[in-house]
Amino acid sequence: MFFGEIEGGGFEVIEPEFAQCFVGHARLERLWTGGRWSEGPAWFGGGRYLIWSDLPNNRMMRYDETDGSVSVFREPSGYANGNTVDRMGRLVTCEHLNRRVTRTEHDGAITVLADRHAGKRLNSPNDVVVKSDDSIWFTDPDYGIIADYEGACALKEQASCNVYRIDPHSGEVTCVADDFDHPNGLAFSPDEKQLFIADSGATEGAGRPKHIRRFDVRPDGTLSRDSVVFATCPAGFFDGFRIDRAGRVWASSAEGVQCYSPDGRLIGRVRVPEMVANLTFGGRMRNRLFICGTTSLYAIYLKING
């Protein structure tokens, strides 16, 4: 179902360099609506389709770019949240209800990649990214077990909300960061020498984190301990985000998508008429930004590539 151009949606230039990221006549389009909290978009280039989560409705959706159709991909989904695609074109998913990270094989079978650390159940894996060495990195806040809306109330077995790495050879789950309030979205820099991780602790109370931290990635697969705050969210909190080929960070917020230069300056935003949870680059040239708003899926064409 195609809804067309959105009044009031579009680009807002804060620094002149942001104007290089878009064509002036490009407009925000609503591709679908009917969700409760849209999340975790993942683009499959070979099939020209997008998978995303409609989290509280316990289902995953599929948008087909070839004809604009939207259908249910999986229901129930285990209250799936974040999704990504591995280097073999397989779907990797964070499931709140089942408290695990899974991979959907090419034949549709589901493989459990991680559901425990140090013998205890994970909280509720939230977002996930795959590095070029096939290691899988994911965040594990407790959003899926503190209420029945995005999962089910359950006992928290981990002492804190952490960030983990799954070894591509042994499958071992290692904690790489344990000093977050509520770790959320994450993404590597283009050269993979840095990892950016959002902390959305502000959802649980005033004065708590609402920023993105930047870590150096060591050759042994660990993170530096001396992270820096890359950016603080100007509206709401950061959830999911992506990084383009030039190192700019495109991050979700309460007022749309915030765009930051590689040195952390806010240079512009994409105005969206509802709170944004996550986004990803897609389309045949990776120049189409797919945006998961609260109830809807949006898209806008850019002049740059993800």
Protein Blocks (a to p, Z undefined) as FASTA:
>chain_A
ZZbjaehiacddfbfklmmmpcfkbccddfbghifbdghiacdfklopacdddfknopac
dddfknopacdfbdcehipabdcddfkopacdddfklopaddddfkopacdfbfceehia
cfbdfbdcddfkopacddddfklmmbcklocadddfbfbdcdddddfklopacdfbfcbf
bdcbddddfklpaccdddfklmnoghiacddddddddfkopacfbdcdfbdcfehjafbd
cddfkopacdddfkbcadddfkopafbdcddfbdcfbdcdedjkopaccdddfkbccddd
dfbdZZ
